[in-house]
């Protein structure tokens, strides 16, 4: 028998074993899970079991006369066209099916299922199975293990989460009632409480606990500066010393338990140090993204009334210097006018961006970090706080009105973020983890700082821009630090995809083990490029769905546990009960599309909007009484997989057709010449609204009427004529924040011609993009 035959034989044996395991593990009786969420999950997993059944050393899709020997089809049976039986339904139109994929994905053979390490199949119903080796070492290694853990988390949430919480240090244990909740506004005030009565400290658990376990010499943070070659590192022991010095200084200047501290820093190590120092003394930190304008910063200062603002004099992002201290000065001046003075501005001298003699200074208020903090002791007593005491405020950046101060408390958030990080990334002690998010957003709180450090992880923190000095910077960093877990946003994936494969393939990336996606639904073609090119078809993708309000992952793949579908967030995390409801709030079972809600509380949930609990209830709990309303649209396919379709306020109503912007964007990006697209709705006197699409083309492709028509045709073919864009607006680039978020409110104003109402553009990575788009309005 040849080597190739041996290889095929063992692949078949493996797959037979895998499918037999699926068949055995997914035998779930209706008595085992009573919740509607679990019914949907069970139904989906059962459909998976039915869909794949064993033939002689092969797999056969249920209902189809086509055998697959993992790349070989038998005779002419391939003409049986299994896609006719398993075509996606209307509400899954955004899951594309393509014969020709953009750069990096290429033409892919028609397999029904593939294994990590092989090229990804292109059919929309294809599954990517974990390899035998990956599953063997995974923390959750099979659907059966997941099912048992998920069942318990739903049936016995108190026992499930108490057992996990016991892995952390608690000065005092919680009350007999592990959690207390009212999620239904009709029954009174909405309230979530977890581990009430317990006292703990998240900074102690992230640092001291790991050091006491013998990991003091382990690297906690690798810091990579804006310029290649500018780097530092801190072990857990060194990080604790710096945290204690700052904590002692803050206590010295009068910061006490419950006091607010605003942090306006770029991605320096001092940002994480500041967060952990506040937590150590029980202060409430409010990190403001160091890209917000003075006006936005002032709003947040006025709302939370901090005793101290922590910032730095300047930062370089790419070739551009940003004078942060000037922004802080203006913000504090505005807050003073509103009757909210700030007594102290602690300023870190970032010498790579600006010398201290060039920094504007106000004596009596401004203090240099380097002049005072290093003078304080490297040990600081821990302030033990109640599990329900506030940990941090994080303001959402709504386009209009007062920003919402999302309040997270200590105990439940600590347990939930640590647990989601551990399982969603299949974290091992030897892993090097890099999340590209900024700590000014929830991702930086949960999955740059707290979640990883609570697990004793080694974290890469990057100050610069992912395309500086060129578009290979990310992969240079991956190779430099031997990154194994890489977590980023779909916007960055699409941006790097647009630059071409050569920036990726010139680097090894052999250390990568798990990839992750966060921030918005990732369209399937970008998923495939991420998987095929960046991950060399061997790294599973944790395509996570969650929100600032949820604190941690809610729906996410668990690497090694089950097959993935490109673009799907797959199944709920432990303890999470997602439901899809119609416009009247009725739960829909099985294959469906509607509004995504959550029934029952979970430990990481936010507790209120700071100073405005009524707004908290009105925004999140009154739209569908008895549920937490996520604000997102969602589809569930016949296999039970969840597909996020974007914010429901991003739904365009065209002549009575409700069309998700993500759906149209995915169809546009499926075009081989389209690198990125953003869709908004504009008023139309006949249709009500029309579809306006901003399109960035791949490098080297010029705008033309022919491409414009073919883009519209792509949408017509994949969705229908009613969803065809009325306008294609050529976009050399899209307006994005420095974290990669597309500023759709700016696009709406440009599309509507309301150029005098563009608002604040200071948070954009490149404000010049707005002028470019305006100049191309008539093209």
Secondary structure, DSSP 4 states (H G I P E B T S, - for coil): --HHHHHHHHHHHHHHHHHHHHHHHT---TTT--SHHHHHHHHHHHHHHHHEEEETTEEEETT---EESSS-B-GGGGGG-HHHHSPPPGGGTTS---SS-STTT------SEEETTSPPP-STT-EEEPPHHHHHH-SS-SHHHHHHHHHHHHH-HHHHHHHHHTTS--SBPPPSS-EEEE--GGGSS-EEEESTT-EE-HHIIIIIHHIIIIITTSEEEEEE-SSTT-EEEEEHHHHHHHHHHHHHHHHHTT--TT-EEEEE--SSHHHHHHHHHHHHTT-EEEE--TTS-HHHHHHHHHHH--SEEEEES-EEETTEEE-HHHHHHHHHHHHHHTT----EEEEE--TTT--GGGS---TTTEEEHHHHGGGS-S------EETTSEEEEEEE--SSSSPEEEEEESHHHHHHHHHHHHHHTT--TT-EEEE---TTSHHHIIIIIIHHHHTT-EEEEE-S-TTSSSTTHHHHHHHHHT--EEEEEHHHHHHHHHH-THHHHTS--TT--EEEEESSPPPHHHHHHIIIIISTT-SEEEE-B--TTT-S-SB---TTTS-B-TT--BSBPTT--EEEE-TT--EE-SSEEEEEEE-S--TT---EETT-HHHHHHHHTSTTTTSEEEEEEEEE-TT--EEEEEEGGGEEEETTEEEEHHHHHHHHHTSTTEEEEEEEEEEETTTEEEEEEEEEEPTTPPP-HHHHHHHHHHHHHHT-GGG--SEEEE-SS--BBTTS-B-HHHHHHHHHT-GGG----TTBS-THHHHHHHHTTT-
